[in-house]
Structures are given as structure tokens and as C-alpha cells.
Amino acid sequence: MQAFTKLNGLVVPLDRANVDTDAIIPKQFLKSIKRSGFGPNAFDEWRYLDHGEPGMDNNKRPLNQDFVLNQARYQGASILLTRENFGCGSSREHAPWALEDCGFRAIISSSFADIFYNNCFKNGMLPIVLPADVIERLFQEVIADVGFKLQVDLAAQTVTTPTGKSYAFEVDAVRKHNLLNGLDDIGLTMQLQDKIKAFEIRHKQLQPWLFN
């Protein structure tokens, strides 16, 4: 998993509350269990004017020019700014996969659905909770300023605007450590590789009949 330390990223404002995981990645795209390739279908029903299905050439599909992710000024954004209860609905891990594949490394909201929030950390993205009044202020600033970027510092637990205004956010110490060091659940397990090998050797010695 890619480590997250600092990010100076372009911000895209998704001015919607209660965005559920079916909106983030519609159910018809869940047939794949790969963790990549979902980006072009993130927010599919809002992003395109036609109905999307797996295997379609997304480059030939008509875009909804009113949808914020399709606007030229937000191309290349790595920070998603959104409203409360983001990621509600089903627990599909495909939702953070799609957002990460879309280029997002951080999501800023006033609240997240619990399962989605946890899945973000497991997939190398940082979900940041800030007060609703701060979220409103950031929406106003990003809309008013083309090219608006935020600096996210995970170690310091701060989000800083171009004018130097900083906002502190909370993050669990274990999740913070894992993100800073690029450790997902497999990475954490592999840190115990020596102990695992020692156990396997001892297990074969004590119960050799299991390995014949």
C-alpha cells in the first residue's frame, strides 16, 4: 500500500450530502474482484449521460458536463471535498477502490459512514473529518478560486489553505501509523514474518504427521 505522509493537492467540490456507495460505484461494476480499473466508472450515473455497463468504452460515452468531476478546472484533483455522511449504504470495498483509482488520496467531509471510513484507511486513502462550518468555508473558497489546493500533513494532522489557515483533524494513532508507513493488513502481518516462520518450523517438529 502506498504510504501517505503529505499531500499538496487540487480540490474538487462534490456538493452533495449522503452520497452512498452505489452512487460512488454502481452495483453492475462489482463483478470484478480486482482492486484497480474502477476509476472511469466512479460516480458513473452522475458522470455520464447514458447507462454504464462493464466492458463499455468510457472514452466514447457522452459526458454530463454539469457534473463537477467533468469540469476542466478540476482535472487531476487528488482531494475530494464533500458533505456529511459520505459513503453511506452498502459496505462494498469497491467504493474506496474506485475513488483511489480516480486519483483521490484524501476525502474531506463533516462525517463518514463507519464502514466506508474504515475501508479508506485499509486502501491508503485518508478520510478527514472537519466541522460543518469549516466544510462550508472550504466549499466557498474552492469554488471562488480556480486551482485551489490544500496541504494535508498527516503527521501534524493539519489541513492548510493557500492563505496559511490551518485546521486540525483527529485520527486514530494506529491508523495514522499504518498510513504513514504504507501498511495494510497484509503488510502488518508480514512484519511478523520471522515469528510466522519460527511457528511453522516448530509446528512441523511437534506434529510431523500432519505434513506427510
N, CA and C atoms as a LAMMPS dump frame, in Angstrom:
ITEM: TIMESTEP
0
ITEM: NUMBER OF ATOMS
636
ITEM: BOX BOUNDS ff ff ff
-5.0000000000000000e+02 5.0000000000000000e+02
-5.0000000000000000e+02 5.0000000000000000e+02
-5.0000000000000000e+02 5.0000000000000000e+02
ITEM: ATOMS id mol type element x y z
1 1 1 N 0.836 -1.194 0
2 1 2 C 0 0 0
3 1 3 C 0.875 1.25 0
4 2 1 N 0.486 2.246 -0.773
5 2 2 C 1.255 3.482 -0.851
6 2 3 C 1.136 4.266 0.449
7 3 1 N 2.273 4.7 0.964
8 3 2 C 2.273 5.478 2.205
9 3 3 C 1.658 6.851 1.964
10 4 1 N 1.074 7.41 3.017
11 4 2 C 0.524 8.759 2.974
12 4 3 C 1.247 9.574 4.031
13 5 1 N 1.949 10.611 3.604
14 5 2 C 2.644 11.482 4.555
15 5 3 C 2.119 12.914 4.418
16 6 1 N 2.447 13.551 3.282
17 6 2 C 1.954 14.897 2.998
18 6 3 C 1.365 14.924 1.593
19 7 1 N 0.396 15.799 1.419
20 7 2 C -0.257 15.933 0.119
21 7 3 C -0.569 17.392 -0.136
22 8 1 N -0.114 17.902 -1.266
23 8 2 C -0.488 19.244 -1.722
24 8 3 C -1.322 19.042 -2.973
25 9 1 N -2.651 19.019 -2.801
26 9 2 C -3.486 18.567 -3.886
27 9 3 C -4.593 19.512 -4.298
28 10 1 N -4.915 19.457 -5.588
29 10 2 C -6.055 20.186 -6.13
30 10 3 C -7.33 19.604 -5.534
31 11 1 N -8.275 20.476 -5.211
32 11 2 C -9.513 20.064 -4.538
33 11 3 C -10.682 20.135 -5.51
34 12 1 N -11.532 19.085 -5.496
35 12 2 C -12.768 19.111 -6.269
36 12 3 C -13.944 19.087 -5.289
37 13 1 N -14.907 20.016 -5.436
38 13 2 C -16.028 20.085 -4.5
39 13 3 C -17.248 19.296 -4.987
40 14 1 N -17.577 18.232 -4.298
41 14 2 C -18.777 17.451 -4.597
42 14 3 C -19.842 17.875 -3.588
43 15 1 N -20.677 18.814 -4
44 15 2 C -21.615 19.466 -3.082
45 15 3 C -22.885 18.637 -2.921
46 16 1 N -22.725 17.464 -2.32
47 16 2 C -23.855 16.569 -2.074
48 16 3 C -23.677 15.903 -0.715
49 17 1 N -24.784 15.742 -0.001
50 17 2 C -24.777 15.016 1.266
51 17 3 C -25.307 13.603 1.043
52 18 1 N -24.974 12.709 1.979
53 18 2 C -25.485 11.329 1.962
54 18 3 C -25.175 10.597 0.654
55 19 1 N -23.973 10.785 0.139
56 19 2 C -23.555 10.078 -1.078
57 19 3 C -23.287 8.626 -0.71
58 20 1 N -24.081 7.718 -1.269
59 20 2 C -23.937 6.311 -0.89
60 20 3 C -22.971 5.587 -1.822
61 21 1 N -22.609 4.376 -1.417
62 21 2 C -21.593 3.637 -2.165
63 21 3 C -22.092 3.188 -3.533
64 22 1 N -23.418 3.077 -3.707
65 22 2 C -23.937 2.719 -5.024
66 22 3 C -23.788 3.881 -5.991
67 23 1 N -23.79 5.104 -5.466
68 23 2 C -23.524 6.268 -6.312
69 23 3 C -22.035 6.355 -6.638
70 24 1 N -21.193 5.984 -5.663
71 24 2 C -19.745 6.041 -5.888
72 24 3 C -19.326 5.022 -6.933
73 25 1 N -19.82 3.79 -6.82
74 25 2 C -19.542 2.768 -7.829
75 25 3 C -20.783 1.875 -7.944
76 26 1 N -21.592 2.059 -8.989
77 26 2 C -22.848 1.324 -9.128
78 26 3 C -22.652 -0.194 -9.125
79 27 1 N -23.712 -0.887 -8.721
80 27 2 C -23.656 -2.329 -8.448
81 27 3 C -23.23 -3.169 -9.638
82 28 1 N -23.528 -2.744 -10.868
83 28 2 C -23.206 -3.566 -12.023
84 28 3 C -21.705 -3.721 -12.255
85 29 1 N -20.907 -2.854 -11.599
86 29 2 C -19.458 -2.925 -11.78
87 29 3 C -18.768 -3.747 -10.69
88 30 1 N -19.542 -4.394 -9.821
89 30 2 C -18.953 -5.135 -8.706
90 30 3 C -18.576 -6.557 -9.07
91 31 1 N -18.729 -6.928 -10.321
92 31 2 C -18.414 -8.3 -10.72
93 31 3 C -16.927 -8.594 -10.619
94 32 1 N -16.11 -7.566 -10.767
95 32 2 C -14.661 -7.744 -10.692
96 32 3 C -14.198 -7.682 -9.247
97 33 1 N -13.243 -8.543 -8.887
98 33 2 C -12.674 -8.521 -7.538
99 33 3 C -11.273 -7.913 -7.555
100 34 1 N -10.858 -7.388 -8.713
101 34 2 C -9.58 -6.689 -8.786
102 34 3 C -9.721 -5.343 -8.088
103 35 1 N -8.615 -4.817 -7.597
104 35 2 C -8.654 -3.556 -6.864
105 35 3 C -8.391 -2.353 -7.762
106 36 1 N -8.238 -2.583 -9.052
107 36 2 C -7.94 -1.482 -9.967
108 36 3 C -8.916 -1.509 -11.143
109 37 1 N -8.973 -0.384 -11.852
110 37 2 C -9.796 -0.301 -13.046
111 37 3 C -11.182 0.258 -12.828
112 38 1 N -11.514 0.654 -11.601
113 38 2 C -12.85 1.163 -11.309
114 38 3 C -12.964 2.678 -11.482
115 39 1 N -11.834 3.366 -11.612
116 39 2 C -11.839 4.825 -11.679
117 39 3 C -12.747 5.414 -12.736
118 40 1 N -12.715 4.916 -13.986
119 40 2 C -13.564 5.506 -15.029
120 40 3 C -15.056 5.369 -14.744
121 41 1 N -15.422 4.473 -13.837
122 41 2 C -16.841 4.279 -13.523
123 41 3 C -17.232 4.83 -12.161
124 42 1 N -16.319 5.545 -11.5
125 42 2 C -16.669 6.221 -10.249
126 42 3 C -17.732 7.278 -10.534
127 43 1 N -18.778 7.303 -9.741
128 43 2 C -19.913 8.224 -9.924
129 43 3 C -20.518 8.076 -11.32
130 44 1 N -20.593 6.85 -11.807
131 44 2 C -20.954 6.597 -13.209
132 44 3 C -22.283 7.222 -13.607
133 45 1 N -23.306 7.115 -12.766
134 45 2 C -24.632 7.603 -13.146
135 45 3 C -24.705 9.126 -13.174
136 46 1 N -23.795 9.787 -12.477
137 46 2 C -23.749 11.25 -12.488
138 46 3 C -22.778 11.765 -13.551
139 47 1 N -21.813 10.934 -13.875
140 47 2 C -20.702 11.348 -14.729
141 47 3 C -21.034 11.27 -16.213
142 48 1 N -21.88 10.286 -16.562
143 48 2 C -22.219 10.06 -17.972
144 48 3 C -23.71 10.264 -18.202
145 49 1 N -24.081 10.507 -19.452
146 49 2 C -25.48 10.719 -19.806
147 49 3 C -26.188 9.428 -20.172
148 50 1 N -25.432 8.356 -20.416
149 50 2 C -26.044 7.068 -20.739
150 50 3 C -25.872 6.113 -19.568
151 51 1 N -26.443 4.925 -19.68
152 51 2 C -26.337 3.904 -18.633
153 51 3 C -25.069 3.092 -18.843
154 52 1 N -24.256 2.987 -17.806
155 52 2 C -22.996 2.278 -17.92
156 52 3 C -23.087 0.805 -17.57
157 53 1 N -22.321 0.009 -18.295
158 53 2 C -22.209 -1.432 -18.037
159 53 3 C -20.75 -1.83 -18.172
160 54 1 N -20.329 -2.902 -17.498
161 54 2 C -18.943 -3.365 -17.627
162 54 3 C -18.582 -3.643 -19.078
163 55 1 N -17.367 -3.296 -19.44
164 55 2 C -16.876 -3.57 -20.787
165 55 3 C -17.109 -2.454 -21.784
166 56 1 N -17.857 -1.428 -21.402
167 56 2 C -18.089 -0.316 -22.323
168 56 3 C -16.834 0.542 -22.456
169 57 1 N -16.66 1.149 -23.618
170 57 2 C -15.553 2.068 -23.84
171 57 3 C -15.975 3.427 -23.291
172 58 1 N -15.476 3.768 -22.107
173 58 2 C -15.895 5.003 -21.456
174 58 3 C -15.46 6.254 -22.219
175 59 1 N -14.428 6.126 -23.044
176 59 2 C -13.968 7.278 -23.825
177 59 3 C -14.973 7.687 -24.9
178 60 1 N -15.898 6.778 -25.217
179 60 2 C -16.885 7.063 -26.256
180 60 3 C -18.257 7.398 -25.679
181 61 1 N -18.362 7.427 -24.373
182 61 2 C -19.651 7.696 -23.741
183 61 3 C -19.878 9.199 -23.578
184 62 1 N -21.123 9.661 -23.682
185 62 2 C -21.406 11.105 -23.544
186 62 3 C -21.273 11.545 -22.088
187 63 1 N -20.504 12.604 -21.859
188 63 2 C -20.271 13.103 -20.514
189 63 3 C -21.343 14.101 -20.1
190 64 1 N -21.65 14.089 -18.81
191 64 2 C -22.514 15.107 -18.23
192 64 3 C -21.636 16.296 -17.864
193 65 1 N -21.661 17.314 -18.68
194 65 2 C -20.757 18.453 -18.496
195 65 3 C -21.077 19.265 -17.241
196 66 1 N -22.252 19.058 -16.667
197 66 2 C -22.616 19.775 -15.454
198 66 3 C -22.057 19.107 -14.195
199 67 1 N -21.592 17.862 -14.33
200 67 2 C -21.063 17.163 -13.169
201 67 3 C -19.647 17.645 -12.876
202 68 1 N -19.396 17.926 -11.621
203 68 2 C -18.173 18.637 -11.237
204 68 3 C -16.893 17.905 -11.655
205 69 1 N -16.871 16.573 -11.599
206 69 2 C -15.657 15.848 -11.958
207 69 3 C -15.313 15.966 -13.432
208 70 1 N -16.274 16.385 -14.252
209 70 2 C -16.03 16.524 -15.682
210 70 3 C -15.574 17.927 -16.072
211 71 1 N -15.567 18.843 -15.131
212 71 2 C -15.177 20.209 -15.44
213 71 3 C -13.657 20.339 -15.518
214 72 1 N -13.19 21.083 -16.513
215 72 2 C -11.759 21.161 -16.804
216 72 3 C -10.941 21.658 -15.619
217 73 1 N -11.484 22.586 -14.839
218 73 2 C -10.707 23.191 -13.756
219 73 3 C -10.377 22.203 -12.64
220 74 1 N -11.095 21.066 -12.597
221 74 2 C -10.872 20.105 -11.518
222 74 3 C -10.14 18.846 -11.97
223 75 1 N -9.693 18.83 -13.215
224 75 2 C -8.997 17.649 -13.701
225 75 3 C -7.665 17.471 -12.96
226 76 1 N -7.395 16.276 -12.522
227 76 2 C -6.177 15.992 -11.779
228 76 3 C -6.31 16.198 -10.29
229 77 1 N -7.528 16.423 -9.809
230 77 2 C -7.734 16.636 -8.374
231 77 3 C -7.399 15.369 -7.586
232 78 1 N -6.79 15.571 -6.415
233 78 2 C -6.438 14.432 -5.547
234 78 3 C -7.114 14.524 -4.187
235 79 1 N -7.883 15.61 -3.979
236 79 2 C -8.623 15.783 -2.731
237 79 3 C -10.09 16.007 -3.068
238 80 1 N -10.953 15.192 -2.464
239 80 2 C -12.394 15.306 -2.672
240 80 3 C -13.014 15.977 -1.451
241 81 1 N -13.682 17.091 -1.677
242 81 2 C -14.391 17.811 -0.621
243 81 3 C -15.878 17.537 -0.781
244 82 1 N -16.529 17.077 0.278
245 82 2 C -17.924 16.698 0.15
246 82 3 C -18.676 16.968 1.441
247 83 1 N -19.967 16.642 1.424
248 83 2 C -20.835 16.938 2.558
249 83 3 C -20.967 15.722 3.5
250 84 1 N -21.87 15.848 4.469
251 84 2 C -21.962 14.868 5.556
252 84 3 C -22.434 13.491 5.095
253 85 1 N -22.068 12.5 5.912
254 85 2 C -22.487 11.105 5.743
255 85 3 C -22.022 10.521 4.415
256 86 1 N -20.823 10.851 4.022
257 86 2 C -20.279 10.338 2.755
258 86 3 C -19.954 8.858 2.909
259 87 1 N -20.304 8.068 1.882
260 87 2 C -20.007 6.637 1.883
261 87 3 C -21.032 5.787 2.598
262 88 1 N -22.236 6.309 2.775
263 88 2 C -23.282 5.517 3.423
264 88 3 C -23.76 4.424 2.464
265 89 1 N -24.659 3.567 2.933
266 89 2 C -25.171 2.487 2.088
267 89 3 C -24.435 1.183 2.34
268 90 1 N -24.246 0.406 1.286
269 90 2 C -23.64 -0.921 1.435
270 90 3 C -22.162 -0.805 1.781
271 91 1 N -21.594 -1.923 2.213
272 91 2 C -20.211 -1.922 2.714
273 91 3 C -19.176 -2.202 1.631
274 92 1 N -19.542 -2.165 0.376
275 92 2 C -18.646 -2.558 -0.718
276 92 3 C -17.298 -1.826 -0.658
277 93 1 N -16.232 -2.622 -0.671
278 93 2 C -14.891 -2.04 -0.652
279 93 3 C -14.524 -1.471 -2.019
280 94 1 N -15.326 -1.806 -3.023
281 94 2 C -15.097 -1.259 -4.356
282 94 3 C -15.192 0.268 -4.361
283 95 1 N -15.938 0.848 -3.406
284 95 2 C -16.101 2.311 -3.378
285 95 3 C -14.77 3.027 -3.162
286 96 1 N -14.004 2.701 -2.105
287 96 2 C -12.684 3.333 -1.998
288 96 3 C -11.733 2.917 -3.117
289 97 1 N -11.881 1.696 -3.631
290 97 2 C -11.052 1.3 -4.769
291 97 3 C -11.287 2.251 -5.945
292 98 1 N -12.553 2.554 -6.221
293 98 2 C -12.89 3.422 -7.354
294 98 3 C -12.357 4.838 -7.142
295 99 1 N -12.493 5.349 -5.934
296 99 2 C -12.027 6.712 -5.655
297 99 3 C -10.509 6.807 -5.73
298 100 1 N -9.836 5.782 -5.199
299 100 2 C -8.371 5.767 -5.258
300 100 3 C -7.904 5.656 -6.71
301 101 1 N -8.598 4.84 -7.499
302 101 2 C -8.25 4.672 -8.902
303 101 3 C -8.546 5.945 -9.694
304 102 1 N -9.423 6.78 -9.159
305 102 2 C -9.758 8.068 -9.769
306 102 3 C -8.691 9.111 -9.456
307 103 1 N -7.774 8.794 -8.547
308 103 2 C -6.689 9.711 -8.223
309 103 3 C -6.812 10.398 -6.883
310 104 1 N -7.85 10.077 -6.122
311 104 2 C -8.041 10.726 -4.829
312 104 3 C -7.193 10.052 -3.748
313 105 1 N -6.496 10.883 -2.964
314 105 2 C -5.716 10.384 -1.839
315 105 3 C -6.326 10.794 -0.498
316 106 1 N -7.154 11.847 -0.525
317 106 2 C -7.797 12.323 0.703
318 106 3 C -9.228 12.749 0.393
319 107 1 N -10.11 12.531 1.366
320 107 2 C -11.509 12.95 1.277
321 107 3 C -11.821 13.75 2.525
322 108 1 N -12.406 14.923 2.343
323 108 2 C -12.718 15.795 3.47
324 108 3 C -14.221 15.968 3.563
325 109 1 N -14.765 15.679 4.736
326 109 2 C -16.201 15.769 4.959
327 109 3 C -16.455 16.082 6.424
328 110 1 N -17.702 16.413 6.745
329 110 2 C -18.054 16.626 8.149
330 110 3 C -18.388 15.317 8.845
331 111 1 N -18.664 14.241 8.068
332 111 2 C -18.893 12.913 8.652
333 111 3 C -18.868 11.854 7.558
334 112 1 N -18.52 10.643 7.963
335 112 2 C -18.457 9.499 7.054
336 112 3 C -19.257 8.335 7.626
337 113 1 N -19.738 7.483 6.752
338 113 2 C -20.285 6.206 7.198
339 113 3 C -19.131 5.355 7.732
340 114 1 N -19.37 4.634 8.819
341 114 2 C -18.296 3.952 9.542
342 114 3 C -17.521 2.962 8.684
343 115 1 N -18.231 2.094 7.966
344 115 2 C -17.537 1.049 7.199
345 115 3 C -16.707 1.665 6.078
346 116 1 N -17.283 2.63 5.384
347 116 2 C -16.531 3.305 4.333
348 116 3 C -15.297 3.99 4.917
349 117 1 N -15.455 4.639 6.046
350 117 2 C -14.346 5.327 6.725
351 117 3 C -13.21 4.343 7.001
352 118 1 N -13.538 3.18 7.532
353 118 2 C -12.52 2.167 7.822
354 118 3 C -11.875 1.644 6.549
355 119 1 N -12.677 1.44 5.508
356 119 2 C -12.143 0.912 4.246
357 119 3 C -11.163 1.89 3.585
358 120 1 N -11.375 3.186 3.796
359 120 2 C -10.434 4.164 3.23
360 120 3 C -9.032 3.936 3.776
361 121 1 N -8.905 3.793 5.08
362 121 2 C -7.601 3.572 5.692
363 121 3 C -6.961 2.278 5.186
364 122 1 N -7.763 1.258 4.976
365 122 2 C -7.242 -0.028 4.521
366 122 3 C -6.741 0.027 3.081
367 123 1 N -7.114 1.104 2.368
368 123 2 C -6.735 1.213 0.961
369 123 3 C -5.874 2.442 0.664
370 124 1 N -5.255 3.001 1.71
371 124 2 C -4.274 4.052 1.505
372 124 3 C -4.821 5.442 1.307
373 125 1 N -6.119 5.647 1.584
374 125 2 C -6.706 6.978 1.495
375 125 3 C -6.953 7.525 2.886
376 126 1 N -6.885 8.844 3.003
377 126 2 C -7.086 9.498 4.292
378 126 3 C -8.435 10.205 4.319
379 127 1 N -9.402 9.709 5.105
380 127 2 C -10.658 10.426 5.292
381 127 3 C -10.514 11.414 6.447
382 128 1 N -10.809 12.671 6.188
383 128 2 C -10.603 13.733 7.174
384 128 3 C -11.954 14.321 7.58
385 129 1 N -12.199 14.361 8.873
386 129 2 C -13.435 14.939 9.393
387 129 3 C -13.147 16.339 9.939
388 130 1 N -13.851 17.329 9.394
389 130 2 C -13.749 18.703 9.866
390 130 3 C -15.155 19.216 10.188
391 131 1 N -15.271 20.212 11.06
392 131 2 C -16.593 20.75 11.417
393 131 3 C -17.354 21.257 10.193
394 132 1 N -18.678 21.213 10.293
395 132 2 C -19.529 21.597 9.16
396 132 3 C -19.283 23.033 8.718
397 133 1 N -19.015 23.94 9.663
398 133 2 C -18.78 25.327 9.273
399 133 3 C -17.468 25.492 8.508
400 134 1 N -16.481 24.663 8.849
401 134 2 C -15.216 24.682 8.109
402 134 3 C -15.423 24.119 6.706
403 135 1 N -16.197 23.043 6.612
404 135 2 C -16.515 22.464 5.302
405 135 3 C -17.189 23.514 4.421
406 136 1 N -18.138 24.248 4.974
407 136 2 C -18.835 25.287 4.216
408 136 3 C -17.849 26.355 3.734
409 137 1 N -16.934 26.751 4.602
410 137 2 C -15.946 27.764 4.24
411 137 3 C -15.045 27.261 3.108
412 138 1 N -14.653 26.012 3.188
413 138 2 C -13.794 25.435 2.145
414 138 3 C -14.529 25.345 0.817
415 139 1 N -15.818 25.01 0.842
416 139 2 C -16.599 24.99 -0.395
417 139 3 C -16.597 26.366 -1.051
418 140 1 N -16.811 27.376 -0.258
419 140 2 C -16.834 28.74 -0.803
420 140 3 C -15.482 29.116 -1.406
421 141 1 N -14.404 28.725 -0.738
422 141 2 C -13.071 29.085 -1.206
423 141 3 C -12.681 28.335 -2.469
424 142 1 N -12.983 27.044 -2.529
425 142 2 C -12.575 26.26 -3.692
426 142 3 C -13.364 26.666 -4.937
427 143 1 N -14.635 27.024 -4.769
428 143 2 C -15.443 27.46 -5.908
429 143 3 C -14.981 28.824 -6.409
430 144 1 N -14.556 29.684 -5.49
431 144 2 C -14.155 31.043 -5.861
432 144 3 C -12.761 31.111 -6.473
433 145 1 N -11.922 30.12 -6.182
434 145 2 C -10.511 30.183 -6.56
435 145 3 C -10.152 29.018 -7.478
436 146 1 N -10.005 29.296 -8.762
437 146 2 C -9.592 28.251 -9.711
438 146 3 C -8.185 27.773 -9.354
439 147 1 N -8.016 26.452 -9.302
440 147 2 C -6.718 25.897 -8.944
441 147 3 C -6.5 25.801 -7.44
442 148 1 N -7.573 25.91 -6.669
443 148 2 C -7.491 25.88 -5.208
444 148 3 C -6.913 24.547 -4.731
445 149 1 N -5.851 24.633 -3.923
446 149 2 C -5.203 23.449 -3.382
447 149 3 C -5.176 23.504 -1.857
448 150 1 N -5.135 22.324 -1.271
449 150 2 C -4.968 22.201 0.173
450 150 3 C -3.722 21.372 0.458
451 151 1 N -3.056 21.715 1.545
452 151 2 C -1.919 20.927 2.016
453 151 3 C -2.381 20.072 3.193
454 152 1 N -2.228 18.783 3.037
455 152 2 C -2.6 17.851 4.097
456 152 3 C -1.325 17.249 4.671
457 153 1 N -1.16 17.375 5.968
458 153 2 C 0.005 16.84 6.669
459 153 3 C -0.499 15.839 7.698
460 154 1 N -0.324 14.562 7.394
461 154 2 C -0.843 13.525 8.29
462 154 3 C -0.1 13.501 9.616
463 155 1 N 1.221 13.651 9.59
464 155 2 C 1.995 13.623 10.834
465 155 3 C 1.552 14.739 11.778
466 156 1 N 1.337 15.92 11.222
467 156 2 C 0.907 17.064 12.038
468 156 3 C -0.601 17.088 12.244
469 157 1 N -1.323 16.298 11.442
470 157 2 C -2.784 16.232 11.496
471 157 3 C -3.409 17.607 11.227
472 158 1 N -2.971 18.204 10.112
473 158 2 C -3.479 19.525 9.732
474 158 3 C -3.844 19.579 8.255
475 159 1 N -4.819 20.427 7.968
476 159 2 C -5.186 20.794 6.599
477 159 3 C -4.964 22.298 6.49
478 160 1 N -4.169 22.716 5.51
479 160 2 C -3.795 24.126 5.402
480 160 3 C -4.218 24.694 4.052
481 161 1 N -4.843 25.88 4.078
482 161 2 C -5.315 26.542 2.862
483 161 3 C -4.187 27.36 2.237
484 162 1 N -4.378 27.854 1.003
485 162 2 C -3.348 28.684 0.363
486 162 3 C -3.014 29.956 1.137
487 163 1 N -3.931 30.433 1.957
488 163 2 C -3.672 31.652 2.742
489 163 3 C -2.958 31.358 4.052
490 164 1 N -2.699 30.069 4.333
491 164 2 C -1.987 29.708 5.552
492 164 3 C -2.869 29.347 6.724
493 165 1 N -4.197 29.365 6.543
494 165 2 C -5.108 28.97 7.605
495 165 3 C -5.075 27.455 7.762
496 166 1 N -4.838 26.99 8.999
497 166 2 C -4.739 25.549 9.254
498 166 3 C -5.894 25.056 10.111
499 167 1 N -6.341 23.857 9.78
500 167 2 C -7.396 23.196 10.546
501 167 3 C -6.864 21.853 11.026
502 168 1 N -7.017 21.578 12.307
503 168 2 C -6.562 20.314 12.873
504 168 3 C -7.646 19.248 12.73
505 169 1 N -7.229 18.017 12.538
506 169 2 C -8.175 16.908 12.481
507 169 3 C -7.672 15.762 13.342
508 170 1 N -8.606 14.928 13.78
509 170 2 C -8.277 13.78 14.612
510 170 3 C -8.12 12.531 13.755
511 171 1 N -7.236 11.655 14.187
512 171 2 C -7.074 10.36 13.525
513 171 3 C -6.541 9.365 14.547
514 172 1 N -7.065 8.155 14.497
515 172 2 C -6.621 7.105 15.406
516 172 3 C -5.123 6.853 15.234
517 173 1 N -4.422 6.667 16.36
518 173 2 C -2.961 6.539 16.324
519 173 3 C -2.501 5.341 15.499
520 174 1 N -3.206 4.223 15.614
521 174 2 C -2.813 3.016 14.863
522 174 3 C -3.023 3.228 13.365
523 175 1 N -4.166 3.783 13.002
524 175 2 C -4.423 4.054 11.583
525 175 3 C -3.421 5.056 11.026
526 176 1 N -3.088 6.043 11.812
527 176 2 C -2.105 7.041 11.394
528 176 3 C -0.761 6.378 11.127
529 177 1 N -0.313 5.538 12.063
530 177 2 C 0.96 4.816 11.893
531 177 3 C 0.944 3.983 10.619
532 178 1 N -0.139 3.267 10.405
533 178 2 C -0.219 2.388 9.244
534 178 3 C -0.17 3.176 7.935
535 179 1 N -0.892 4.296 7.876
536 179 2 C -0.882 5.106 6.662
537 179 3 C 0.485 5.73 6.416
538 180 1 N 1.091 6.257 7.466
539 180 2 C 2.408 6.884 7.321
540 180 3 C 3.445 5.893 6.807
541 181 1 N 3.27 4.627 7.145
542 181 2 C 4.245 3.598 6.768
543 181 3 C 3.769 2.704 5.63
544 182 1 N 2.605 3.018 5.058
545 182 2 C 2.106 2.251 3.923
546 182 3 C 1.778 0.809 4.264
547 183 1 N 1.187 0.586 5.435
548 183 2 C 0.907 -0.77 5.902
549 183 3 C -0.586 -1.068 5.853
550 184 1 N -0.98 -2.01 5.015
551 184 2 C -2.343 -2.522 5.084
552 184 3 C -2.328 -3.769 5.965
553 185 1 N -3.424 -4.517 6.017
554 185 2 C -3.489 -5.687 6.898
555 185 3 C -2.432 -6.731 6.539
556 186 1 N -2.176 -6.895 5.243
557 186 2 C -1.156 -7.861 4.817
558 186 3 C 0.226 -7.364 5.22
559 187 1 N 0.457 -6.067 5.044
560 187 2 C 1.744 -5.502 5.425
561 187 3 C 2.01 -5.646 6.909
562 188 1 N 0.976 -5.459 7.725
563 188 2 C 1.127 -5.64 9.169
564 188 3 C 1.477 -7.086 9.502
565 189 1 N 0.82 -8.019 8.81
566 189 2 C 1.095 -9.44 9.043
567 189 3 C 2.525 -9.787 8.652
568 190 1 N 2.997 -9.234 7.533
569 190 2 C 4.333 -9.556 7.055
570 190 3 C 5.424 -9.016 7.976
571 191 1 N 5.098 -8.072 8.828
572 191 2 C 6.068 -7.603 9.823
573 191 3 C 6.384 -8.696 10.843
574 192 1 N 5.507 -9.683 10.92
575 192 2 C 5.692 -10.81 11.845
576 192 3 C 6.211 -12.049 11.124
577 193 1 N 6.822 -11.842 9.967
578 193 2 C 7.23 -12.968 9.131
579 193 3 C 8.191 -13.91 9.847
580 194 1 N 9.141 -13.381 10.598
581 194 2 C 10.1 -14.233 11.307
582 194 3 C 9.395 -15.108 12.332
583 195 1 N 8.449 -14.541 13.056
584 195 2 C 7.703 -15.316 14.058
585 195 3 C 6.818 -16.367 13.388
586 196 1 N 6.271 -16.019 12.229
587 196 2 C 5.443 -16.98 11.497
588 196 3 C 6.283 -18.164 11.033
589 197 1 N 7.476 -17.885 10.502
590 197 2 C 8.35 -18.966 10.045
591 197 3 C 8.796 -19.847 11.209
592 198 1 N 9.103 -19.212 12.351
593 198 2 C 9.512 -19.977 13.534
594 198 3 C 8.377 -20.882 14.003
595 199 1 N 7.158 -20.376 13.962
596 199 2 C 5.996 -21.185 14.348
597 199 3 C 5.838 -22.377 13.404
598 200 1 N 5.993 -22.146 12.097
599 200 2 C 5.83 -23.231 11.13
600 200 3 C 6.867 -24.323 11.35
601 201 1 N 8.102 -23.928 11.635
602 201 2 C 9.158 -24.915 11.897
603 201 3 C 8.83 -25.72 13.145
604 202 1 N 8.429 -25.034 14.201
605 202 2 C 8.098 -25.714 15.466
606 202 3 C 6.87 -26.61 15.294
607 203 1 N 5.914 -26.137 14.505
608 203 2 C 4.698 -26.907 14.267
609 203 3 C 5.021 -28.219 13.553
610 204 1 N 5.925 -28.193 12.576
611 204 2 C 6.323 -29.404 11.855
612 204 3 C 7.063 -30.37 12.766
613 205 1 N 7.861 -29.823 13.676
614 205 2 C 8.604 -30.676 14.608
615 205 3 C 7.689 -31.359 15.608
616 206 1 N 6.69 -30.641 16.102
617 206 2 C 5.802 -31.191 17.128
618 206 3 C 4.714 -32.093 16.552
619 207 1 N 4.304 -31.845 15.315
620 207 2 C 3.234 -32.629 14.702
621 207 3 C 3.602 -33.016 13.266
622 208 1 N 4.675 -33.794 13.117
623 208 2 C 5.181 -34.131 11.78
624 208 3 C 4.203 -34.925 10.924
625 209 1 N 3.268 -35.667 11.572
626 209 2 C 2.327 -36.474 10.817
627 209 3 C 1.366 -35.632 9.968
628 210 1 N 1.238 -34.38 10.293
629 210 2 C 0.368 -33.512 9.518
630 210 3 C 0.967 -33.126 8.18
631 211 1 N 2.271 -33.348 8.018
632 211 2 C 2.969 -32.885 6.827
633 211 3 C 3.455 -34.036 5.956
634 212 1 N 3.075 -35.265 6.271
635 212 2 C 3.483 -36.423 5.471
636 212 3 C 2.588 -36.54 4.248
